Structure formats: structure tokens, C-alpha cells
Amino acid sequence: MKVTILTIFPEFFASPLEQSLLQKAVENKTLEVEIVDIRKFSGNKHNTVDDAPFGGGGGMVMKIEPLYDALSSVLYNDESKNRRIVLTSAAGRKYDQPAAVKYSLLDHLIIICGRYKGVDERILKFFDLDEVSIGDYIINGGETAALVILESVFRLLPGSMHDIDSALTDSFSDDILGAPVWTRPAEFLGEKAPATLLGGDHARMDEFRRWAALKRTMDNRPDLLRRADLSDDDRAMIERIAAGNEFDN
């Protein structure tokens, strides 16, 4: 898979691309990452890519020309038939795990890092873009958002994770938060890990983890349960949890 990131701060991505699993994915060619500097398409000696908004108001706006030219240069030699263009924007649709799964199936994902007050709206007239927001808060620019999208997508690619079960049981993988986890020592300052997880009954362990995941979701993100594909066993567990029952060790 290829990911192209258009940004005015290309150096932002140097360190993340040289760390841990992301670095290994690039090295083993599971993932190809291309960074495009929008400023190189500014057409002026000062590399200016922003201007004041028409009609006044605070902030600056990313100009249409450099962004149009930068994106056109990416698409010019791109033969991918299965690609999408994403614009990071506080005004976009909220990014979630299903979106990560959808993008992970592409041959080429192109991410435009939004900046300033926003990008000139006319870019949406020239290209078919997905406007995407990573949450209901404001950050300085789309580079952080692009990195979030990149990491969430690449870990779904075949061969990118040493332990595929880890990815499959992550929070949001089935619209349920991941279960709490424990490791050695089994007891610390009087607090013990759940006895069920220390035994050898794997079916019972799976049942406990599902119980714990459902309880965590009910406590922290009950909104997820409305869209989750729940089994009859899940619904029975939820009823027991709602009634205040504990898992029977």
C-alpha cells in the first residue's frame, strides 16, 4: 500500500517514520510513504501558501493554487485504480475504526494536511475528497491527524503486526472497547489480577474478557453499544452487568 501525505511541514513525519513497527513496515515494503511539500508549489520566492480570507474574519486560509498543483502532481503519474483522497479538517466526518478498515483496503491513500483556518473551499470542486476529523477538538494542523490516520491504517495491513490477534482485539474492532489487561506480577500491593485469567480454561478466559470489554464499554462509551453487532450472549451479559452482578470466577 502507498500513502502520500501533502503538508507544509514535511519534517514533521521524519521521526515517526523511523520508529518501531511503522519503520519496519516501510523497510519490508508493506507500506510505502511519500511526503509532498506543498510549499514547493507556492510559485513565489517566499514559499507563501496562505492568504487572508475573503470577507474578513480571523486567521488565514491555505491558497487554492499550491494545493491544487501539489495534488495534481501526485495524481499525474498515479495509476492506482483503488485510491482515496482525505483532507484532514475539523469540519469533516469523525474518523473511526471502520474508516481505518476501509482505507486499509486501498492501493493508494492520499492525505492532505489541513492548516490555518482551513483550505480554500474550491479544492472540493476539483477533487473528490473525504473530509475527516479525528475528534471534536482543535489542533494546530492536520499533520497530527494524518499521523493518526496513517498509524491506524498501516497496522491493519497484512504483515505489519507481529501479533495479528492484538489488532483483532483492539478497542473499536467490533464497536466494543478492548478488555482491560493485566501482566506479571499476579499481585501488587494487595491488588490481584483476575483469577480467571490465571487459570488454564481458555474458553472461560474468553468469556471473562468479553464480559470485561462490555462492562468497560457500558461505563465509558455506552454510545457504541447502539451500533455494535451484539450476540444473544452479549445481551445476556449486558443485562447481568446492568443489574450489578460481577463475573462469576
Buried (B, 14 or more C-beta within 10 A) or exposed (E): BBBBBBBBBBEBBEEBBEEEBBEBBBEEEBBEBEBBBBBBBBEEEEBEBBEEBEEEEEEBBBBBEBBBBBBEBBBEEBEBEEBBBBBBBBEBEEBBBEBBBBBBEBEBBBBBBBBBBBBBEEBEEEBEBBBBBBEEEEEEBBBBBBBBBBBBBBBBBEEBBEEEEEEEBBBBBBBBBBBEEEEEEEEEEEEEBBEBBEEEEEEBBEBBBBBBBBBBBBEEBEEBBEEBEBEEEBEEBBEBBEEEEEBEE
